[in-house]
Amino acid sequence: MTPDEVGNRLGTLLADADVTVGRSGGAAYARATVDVPPTRWREAIRAARDDTELACDFFDWLSAVDELDAGFDVVVHLWSTRHRHGVLLRTRVPRDAPTVPSVVDLFPGAAWHERETHEMFGIDFAGHPNLAPLLLPPQFEGYPLRKEFVLASRVAKAWPGAKEPGESEAGTSRRQAARPPGVPAPGEWGPAAAVPEAEGPARRPARRQPTTGTPGTPSRPPRTARPGSGPRSPASPGTSADGASPGGTQPPETPADGGEVS
């Protein structure tokens, strides 16, 4: 079945004026979307599972979307292992009382997803056997995936990009705004608290520049003569620097009185 056929089939089964059928983006990966009121949430999921033409027997995932003043959209994706098609079911709950019936008895795999959504968005799933904390410590306060929740990292370090909740357009620092419960002041934790402000950041020593030589090349210290050695006279033609001839023979010796050597 095509996404349009899946959506129209489920809309016909529910037969409610408040049910809206549509189609998601994604071209070849598009899904039928069916928006239902919270009171028909369980009925819509059951119909998608039990109808022989839909047969959406596989629970894929469940989560929510924060729509600010409009409330929260709870979204579930179901898949048919037999017919190879899926459907996105959505329902919107008010922000002041976000409650939707649990579907754990229909799909036991939804237990983990409902616990996570409850923990991150603060949405209650009526009838869930155990909405205990799943990812956060028990003493954590607030709901991290709500759009008004200010991240602790944005409190400790200013963000150069778009404004976040709690920061005015005039550029008021987020550190001066309300911090999330349990988050210390910026100077009480992190790298800023470990390094005193008077010292400042460590600086690298300046590189020594060469004092002599061609620019861009390192200078070499002057060579010193070895002890006991004097200046050498230039070698005569045909002899090496130590007085030896190129052939390896020594030159004839000259007597001290200037006579000939016998």
C-alpha positions, 0 to 999 in steps of 0.5 A: 500500500502507498502512504496515501492508501495507508493513511486513508485506510486508517482514517476510514477505520477511525471515522472521526472528524477530528482525525487528520490524514496526511503524508510526511516528506522524504520522497521514497521514504515518505510515511502516512501521517494520522493525527488523532485526539488523545482520547483515541490514541490507543484505539488508533494504535490498536486499529493499525495493529489489528487491521488485516490490510494495515497489519502494523505489527512492529513497534518502531519508536515513540517520542515527542515534539515541543510545540511551545504554547501549542503543547506537545506532539506525541509521535509513534511509528509503526511498521508492517513486517508483512506488507512493508509499509509504515504509519506515523500516528500523532496526538497533541496534548496541552502543555499545562496537563500533558497526559496520554494513555499508555500503550504498553499492553498493546506493544510491550516494547513501548515501555522504554520509549514512554519512560524516556519521553516522560523523563525528557518532556514531562509527559505522563503516560496513564496506565504505564506500570513504572515511569521511573527515571531511565537516563537521568539521576533521581535528583535531577530537576527539569525536563531537558528536551523542553525548549525552555530548558536552559542547558548547563553548558550555556550557563557556564560558557556564553554561546556566540550563536542564536539567543536561547530562552532567558536571554534578551535581544539586548545581549543580556548574559545568560549567566545573569539569567535564571540558572537551572536548579542545581547548577553552580555559578560560573566561578564555582566550577569548571576551568574558570574556578581552577585558574586564578584570574590574576594569573591569566592564561599561560603564555608561550615563550617568545622564539629567539630570532637569529642575530647574524647570518642571512635572514631566514636561516639560523646563525652558527657560532664562530669556530674556535681553534683547537689548543696547541695548533697555530695557523697553517700556511697555504700548501704549495702546488702539487702538495697537500695541506700536510706537505705530502705529494699527491703520489704519497712520497715525502719531499726531500729533507734539507739539512740545517747548514744548507748542504746537499744530502748525500 
